[in-house]
């Protein structure tokens, strides 16, 4: 199968690939800190894929663990053919019949904690400005 062999700063991270592949992606995204948000920006590498729908119409997505990058990080992706890929962080069904969450319980908790910190910072700042 077609796969992406991913290296970050010379370290092999994983081989991402999907049997019966419809889509395979590798993405680097950068988000920037919003003033007064209480959160910092980040640079992240992520990989994902989508299988072809099976005879019953079921369609499965895969996500491999996202990795934080820094300014100066070097990402190398070799496009390879292989029979062996690394397990994704999350495999979830997403089609007309079933919509599973793409996030793990740990990721959801992380998002909720980040939102709590953002709101706490905002309300504390608003209280200080109103006093």
N, CA, C and O of each residue as an XYZ file, in Angstrom:
524
protein
N       0.835     -1.178      0.000
C       0.000      0.000      0.000
C       0.881      1.242      0.000
O       2.036      1.205      0.423
N       0.318      2.332     -0.477
C       1.003      3.610     -0.446
C       1.025      4.113      0.993
O       0.027      4.009      1.707
N       2.160      4.656      1.416
C       2.285      5.147      2.792
C       3.262      6.311      2.839
O       4.056      6.528      1.924
N       3.175      7.058      3.948
C       4.109      8.144      4.229
C       4.995      7.714      5.392
O       4.506      7.426      6.484
N       6.293      7.674      5.151
C       7.269      7.432      6.219
C       7.714      8.813      6.692
O       8.317      9.578      5.940
N       7.405      9.117      7.959
C       7.568     10.476      8.474
C       8.752     10.560      9.434
O       8.876      9.757     10.359
N       9.614     11.538      9.201
C      10.743     11.843     10.074
C      10.622     13.291     10.523
O      10.314     14.171      9.720
N      10.863     13.538     11.804
C      10.926     14.910     12.309
C      12.279     15.086     12.972
O      12.627     14.356     13.899
N      13.037     16.056     12.493
C      14.387     16.328     12.978
C      15.245     15.063     12.991
O      16.004     14.813     13.927
N      15.101     14.269     11.921
C      15.910     13.076     11.750
C      15.411     11.834     12.466
O      15.949     10.747     12.253
N      14.401     11.965     13.307
C      13.854     10.819     14.051
C      12.637     10.265     13.317
O      11.710     11.005     12.987
N      12.649      8.946     13.062
C      11.496      8.316     12.409
C      10.327      8.321     13.392
O      10.428      7.772     14.489
N       9.228      8.940     12.996
C       8.065      9.086     13.860
C       7.085      7.938     13.639
O       6.717      7.247     14.589
N       6.662      7.730     12.401
C       5.773      6.621     12.076
C       5.636      6.482     10.576
O       6.055      7.345      9.805
N       5.032      5.361     10.181
C       4.643      5.137      8.800
C       3.119      5.154      8.787
O       2.472      4.314      9.412
N       2.560      6.112      8.074
C       1.108      6.277      7.996
C       0.632      5.779      6.643
O       1.112      6.222      5.600
N      -0.313      4.856      6.674
C      -0.872      4.332      5.442
C      -2.207      3.676      5.712
O      -2.488      3.249      6.832
N      -3.028      3.597      4.678
C      -4.375      3.063      4.813
C      -4.608      2.028      3.721
O      -4.440      2.309      2.535
N      -5.000      0.818      4.143
C      -5.372     -0.203      3.172
C      -6.684      0.225      2.519
O      -7.524      0.836      3.179
N      -6.875     -0.079      1.249
C      -8.059      0.365      0.502
C      -8.217      1.883      0.624
O      -9.304      2.391      0.899
N      -7.126      2.581      0.417
C      -7.053      4.024      0.646
C      -7.882      4.814     -0.361
O      -7.864      4.545     -1.562
N      -8.615      5.803      0.172
C      -9.269      6.804     -0.658
C      -8.507      8.116     -0.556
O      -8.368      8.844     -1.538
N      -8.008      8.415      0.662
C      -7.278      9.654      0.912
C      -6.176      9.376      1.923
O      -6.385      8.636      2.885
N      -5.016      9.959      1.712
C      -3.925      9.934      2.684
C      -3.347     11.341      2.723
O      -2.992     11.893      1.682
N      -3.245     11.939      3.941
C      -2.804     13.324      4.037
C      -1.652     13.471      5.020
O      -1.515     12.697      5.968
N      -0.833     14.478      4.772
C       0.192     14.943      5.702
C       0.071     16.461      5.705
O       0.008     17.094      4.651
N       0.038     17.037      6.914
C      -0.269     18.455      7.028
C       0.590     19.109      8.100
O       0.786     18.556      9.183
N       1.096     20.288      7.783
C       1.748     21.133      8.784
C       0.884     22.376      8.919
O       0.581     23.054      7.937
N       0.494     22.661     10.159
C      -0.329     23.850     10.392
C       0.305     24.691     11.486
O       0.947     24.178     12.402
N       0.108     25.994     11.364
C       0.587     26.928     12.376
C      -0.589     27.784     12.809
O      -1.300     28.355     11.983
N      -0.780     27.863     14.124
C      -1.788     28.766     14.669
C      -1.044     29.806     15.483
O       0.009     29.529     16.057
N      -1.594     30.985     15.525
C      -0.898     32.081     16.169
C      -1.664     32.549     17.390
O      -2.895     32.528     17.412
N      -0.942     32.962     18.381
C      -1.536     33.415     19.634
C      -2.409     34.638     19.367
O      -2.019     35.573     18.668
N      -3.586     34.593     19.946
C      -4.471     35.759     19.894
C      -4.171     36.614     21.113
O      -4.009     36.079     22.209
N      -4.093     37.917     20.951
C      -3.837     38.775     22.110
C      -4.884     38.532     23.203
O      -6.078     38.430     22.923
N      -4.421     38.445     24.438
C      -5.273     38.285     25.614
C      -6.046     36.972     25.647
O      -7.046     36.873     26.357
N      -5.612     35.969     24.902
C      -6.366     34.715     24.873
C      -5.951     33.765     25.983
O      -6.713     32.874     26.358
N      -4.745     33.949     26.512
C      -4.252     33.016     27.520
C      -3.674     31.749     26.930
O      -3.259     30.857     27.670
N      -3.639     31.652     25.600
C      -3.061     30.481     24.963
C      -1.987     30.915     23.975
O      -2.067     31.991     23.384
N      -0.991     30.072     23.806
C       0.091     30.347     22.867
C      -0.231     29.713     21.521
O      -1.062     28.809     21.429
N       0.428     30.191     20.492
C       0.295     29.579     19.186
C       1.080     28.282     19.143
O       1.829     27.965     20.068
N       0.903     27.534     18.060
C       1.642     26.284     17.929
C       1.820     25.934     16.461
O       1.089     26.400     15.588
N       2.817     25.097     16.227
C       3.079     24.539     14.901
C       2.975     23.033     15.071
O       3.577     22.462     15.980
N       2.208     22.388     14.194
C       1.917     20.972     14.384
C       1.958     20.217     13.061
O       1.531     20.723     12.023
N       2.481     18.999     13.123
C       2.425     18.069     11.998
C       1.349     17.038     12.297
O       1.253     16.547     13.422
N       0.544     16.709     11.301
C      -0.444     15.641     11.478
C      -0.572     14.838     10.194
O      -0.298     15.329      9.099
N      -0.997     13.583     10.358
C      -1.229     12.694      9.223
C      -2.566     12.000      9.423
O      -2.968     11.714     10.551
N      -3.243     11.735      8.329
C      -4.536     11.069      8.412
C      -4.869     10.374      7.117
O      -4.176     10.523      6.110
N      -5.948      9.607      7.162
C      -6.365      8.898      5.967
C      -7.813      8.495      6.032
O      -8.447      8.559      7.085
N      -8.331      8.078      4.895
C      -9.710      7.635      4.757
C      -9.722      6.399      3.872
O      -9.128      6.380      2.794
N     -10.418      5.355      4.354
C     -10.569      4.131      3.567
C     -11.698      4.301      2.558
O     -12.594      5.125      2.743
N     -11.644      3.523      1.504
C     -12.787      3.438      0.597
C     -13.973      2.888      1.380
O     -13.780      2.089      2.296
N     -15.185      3.292      1.043
C     -16.374      2.735      1.696
C     -16.481      1.254      1.381
O     -16.212      0.820      0.261
N     -16.885      0.474      2.403
C     -17.068     -0.957      2.172
C     -18.418     -1.210      1.496
O     -19.156     -0.267      1.208
N     -18.741     -2.486      1.244
C     -19.968     -2.836      0.530
C     -21.217     -2.330      1.252
O     -22.231     -2.049      0.613
N     -21.149     -2.214      2.584
C     -22.287     -1.725      3.355
C     -22.325     -0.210      3.483
O     -23.240      0.331      4.103
N     -21.357      0.480      2.913
C     -21.330      1.935      2.965
C     -20.542      2.508      4.128
O     -20.459      3.728      4.275
N     -19.954      1.638      4.968
C     -19.167      2.120      6.106
C     -17.861      2.720      5.606
O     -17.209      2.184      4.710
N     -17.498      3.846      6.210
C     -16.287      4.557      5.833
C     -15.501      4.876      7.106
O     -16.068      5.379      8.076
N     -14.210      4.587      7.103
C     -13.382      4.786      8.291
C     -12.252      5.766      8.009
O     -11.587      5.712      6.974
N     -12.062      6.661      8.967
C     -10.944      7.603      8.961
C      -9.880      7.099      9.920
O     -10.185      6.349     10.848
N      -8.640      7.502      9.706
C      -7.536      7.220     10.604
C      -6.790      8.516     10.871
O      -6.642      9.361      9.989
N      -6.321      8.656     12.116
C      -5.471      9.787     12.486
C      -4.274      9.250     13.250
O      -4.419      8.454     14.177
N      -3.090      9.696     12.850
C      -1.890      9.358     13.591
C      -1.599     10.489     14.558
O      -2.076     11.609     14.377
N      -0.822     10.198     15.573
C      -0.575     11.178     16.631
C       0.034     12.455     16.072
O       1.065     12.412     15.400
N      -0.603     13.594     16.347
C      -0.009     14.858     15.903
C       1.270     15.136     16.682
O       1.407     14.708     17.828
N       2.186     15.839     16.076
C       3.464     16.162     16.706
C       3.693     17.660     16.664
O       3.463     18.318     15.649
N       4.151     18.182     17.786
C       4.468     19.609     17.870
C       5.788     19.877     17.161
O       6.730     19.090     17.256
N       5.843     20.984     16.458
C       7.050     21.421     15.772
C       7.494     22.750     16.365
O       6.724     23.434     17.039
N       8.735     23.101     16.108
C       9.306     24.377     16.516
C       9.846     25.057     15.266
O      10.064     24.410     14.242
N      10.056     26.351     15.356
C      10.727     27.035     14.268
C      12.077     26.349     14.070
O      12.829     26.170     15.027
N      12.378     25.976     12.860
C      13.617     25.271     12.561
C      13.456     23.766     12.457
O      14.380     23.084     12.014
N      12.289     23.220     12.860
C      12.060     21.776     12.735
C      12.158     21.363     11.280
O      11.771     22.105     10.377
N      12.684     20.163     11.068
C      12.781     19.638      9.720
C      11.883     18.414      9.624
O      12.041     17.457     10.381
N      10.937     18.453      8.685
C      10.012     17.341      8.459
C      10.355     16.721      7.113
O      10.412     17.409      6.094
N      10.584     15.409      7.122
C      10.883     14.677      5.896
C       9.827     13.590      5.735
O       9.551     12.839      6.670
N       9.242     13.513      4.550
C       8.237     12.497      4.266
C       8.693     11.727      3.038
O       8.853     12.292      1.956
N       8.898     10.425      3.222
C       9.199      9.547      2.103
C       7.898      8.878      1.680
O       7.204      8.298      2.514
N       7.565      8.950      0.415
C       6.386      8.273     -0.114
C       6.844      6.877     -0.516
O       7.695      6.719     -1.392
N       6.264      5.856      0.142
C       6.747      4.481     -0.044
C       5.588      3.533     -0.335
O       4.424      3.873     -0.124
N       5.917      2.365     -0.812
C       5.002      1.227     -0.908
C       5.423      0.252      0.175
O       6.603     -0.087      0.277
N       4.473     -0.207      0.990
C       4.793     -1.120      2.082
C       3.581     -1.954      2.433
O       2.449     -1.590      2.114
N       3.821     -3.075      3.092
C       2.745     -3.912      3.612
C       2.491     -3.619      5.088
O       1.456     -4.003      5.631
N       3.441     -2.936      5.737
C       3.379     -2.707      7.184
C       3.357     -1.215      7.491
O       4.274     -0.483      7.119
N       2.296     -0.767      8.179
C       2.213      0.620      8.631
C       2.012      0.624     10.139
O       1.658     -0.398     10.728
N       2.240      1.774     10.761
C       2.040      1.899     12.205
C       0.560      2.140     12.504
O      -0.165      2.745     11.714
N       0.138      1.645     13.672
C      -1.251      1.820     14.096
C      -1.566      3.308     14.250
O      -0.753      4.065     14.780
N      -2.734      3.721     13.791
C      -3.109      5.120     14.002
C      -3.460      5.369     15.466
O      -3.781      4.438     16.206
N      -3.396      6.616     15.868
C      -3.843      7.017     17.199
C      -5.332      6.747     17.340
O      -5.793      6.318     18.397
N      -6.080      6.996     16.281
C      -7.538      6.850     16.333
C      -8.047      6.378     14.988
O      -7.651      6.896     13.944
N      -8.927      5.392     15.018
C      -9.646      4.913     13.838
C     -11.114      5.100     14.167
O     -11.593      4.596     15.183
N     -11.825      5.814     13.327
C     -13.221      6.101     13.633
C     -14.073      6.086     12.376
O     -13.629      6.429     11.280
N     -15.310      5.675     12.581
C     -16.254      5.598     11.479
C     -16.911      6.963     11.280
O     -17.284      7.641     12.237
N     -17.039      7.341     10.024
C     -17.653      8.627      9.706
C     -18.319      8.509      8.339
O     -17.702      8.745      7.300
N     -19.599      8.136      8.371
C     -20.357      8.005      7.131
C     -21.808      8.396      7.405
O     -22.104      8.920      8.479
N     -22.691      8.163      6.489
C     -24.083      8.606      6.639
C     -24.793      7.920      7.810
O     -25.665      8.526      8.433
N     -24.441      6.678      8.118
C     -25.121      5.948      9.184
C     -24.521      6.218     10.559
O     -25.253      6.317     11.544
N     -23.197      6.337     10.636
C     -22.525      6.442     11.930
C     -21.515      7.590     11.890
O     -20.720      7.700     10.957
N     -21.559      8.438     12.912
C     -20.615      9.543     13.055
C     -19.915      9.400     14.407
O     -20.456      9.827     15.427
N     -18.732      8.812     14.428
C     -17.959      8.680     15.660
C     -17.045      9.894     15.811
O     -16.677     10.540     14.830
N     -16.692     10.185     17.043
C     -15.787     11.305     17.312
C     -14.396     10.999     16.779
O     -13.907      9.879     16.923
N     -13.758     11.986     16.166
C     -12.380     11.781     15.729
C     -11.372     11.893     16.869
O     -10.194     11.591     16.674
N     -11.811     12.322     18.060
C     -10.891     12.604     19.160
C     -10.918     11.502     20.206
O     -11.957     10.893     20.462
N      -9.762     11.256     20.805
C      -9.675     10.323     21.925
C     -10.185     11.025     23.182
O     -10.287     12.251     23.211
N     -10.505     10.253     24.218
C     -10.938     10.845     25.491
C      -9.874     11.776     26.052
O     -10.201     12.823     26.612
N      -8.602     11.409     25.910
C      -7.506     12.238     26.412
C      -7.431     13.558     25.650
O      -7.177     14.603     26.249
N      -7.646     13.522     24.348
C      -7.623     14.757     23.565
C      -8.785     15.669     23.952
O      -8.612     16.884     24.057
N      -9.954     15.096     24.161
C     -11.111     15.898     24.568
C     -10.838     16.570     25.906
O     -11.142     17.749     26.084
N     -10.263     15.819     26.852
C      -9.932     16.413     28.155
C      -8.921     17.552     27.988
O      -9.051     18.592     28.632
N      -7.922     17.362     27.132
C      -6.922     18.414     26.879
C      -7.595     19.661     26.315
O      -7.304     20.771     26.759
N      -8.492     19.494     25.341
C      -9.204     20.632     24.752
C     -10.026     21.364     25.815
O     -10.037     22.594     25.870
N     -10.714     20.588     26.658
C     -11.541     21.197     27.701
C     -10.694     21.971     28.701
O     -11.076     23.061     29.126
N      -9.535     21.407     29.084
C      -8.648     22.112     30.012
C      -8.116     23.406     29.389
O      -8.053     24.438     30.059
N      -7.737     23.352     28.117
C      -7.254     24.558     27.435
C      -8.344     25.622     27.382
O      -8.064     26.806     27.569
N      -9.573     25.212     27.130
C     -10.679     26.164     27.091
C     -10.935     26.747     28.477
O     -11.224     27.937     28.606
N     -10.830     25.919     29.511
C     -10.999     26.396     30.885
C      -9.950     27.464     31.215
O     -10.281     28.503     31.786
N      -8.693     27.210     30.857
C      -7.627     28.173     31.116
C      -7.895     29.468     30.348
O      -7.714     30.560     30.887
N      -8.320     29.348     29.109
C      -8.618     30.536     28.304
C      -9.731     31.366     28.948
O      -9.610     32.584     29.078
N     -10.808     30.701     29.345
C     -11.931     31.414     29.956
C     -11.549     32.004     31.310
O     -11.927     33.132     31.626
N     -10.804     31.248     32.106
C     -10.369     31.731     33.421
C      -9.538     33.004     33.257
O      -9.750     33.986     33.969
N      -8.598     32.980     32.322
C      -7.744     34.141     32.055
C      -8.592     35.329     31.599
O      -8.380     36.459     32.041
N      -9.545     35.067     30.719
C     -10.398     36.138     30.213
C     -11.220     36.760     31.341
O     -11.287     37.984     31.454
N     -11.843     35.928     32.173
C     -12.686     36.464     33.249
C     -11.868     37.181     34.317
O     -12.314     38.188     34.866
N     -10.687     36.678     34.611
C      -9.819     37.367     35.577
C      -9.409     38.727     35.049
O      -9.409     39.709     35.792
N      -9.059     38.794     33.772
C      -8.683     40.061     33.152
C      -9.868     41.019     33.123
O      -9.715     42.206     33.412
N     -11.055     40.507     32.773
C     -12.247     41.353     32.758
C     -12.558     41.896     34.149
O     -12.956     43.052     34.285
N     -12.379     41.069     35.189
C     -12.626     41.519     36.567
C     -11.642     42.618     36.968
O     -12.022     43.591     37.620
N     -10.365     42.459     36.573
C      -9.344     43.455     36.906
C      -9.636     44.782     36.205
O      -9.474     45.850     36.795
N     -10.065     44.710     34.947
C     -10.349     45.917     34.187
C     -11.611     46.612     34.701
O     -11.723     47.836     34.626
N     -12.555     45.833     35.222
C     -13.798     46.409     35.729
C     -13.693     46.945     37.148
O     -14.578     47.663     37.612
N     -12.605     46.594     37.841
C     -12.455     47.002     39.246
C     -11.913     48.405     39.369
O     -11.727     48.900     40.481
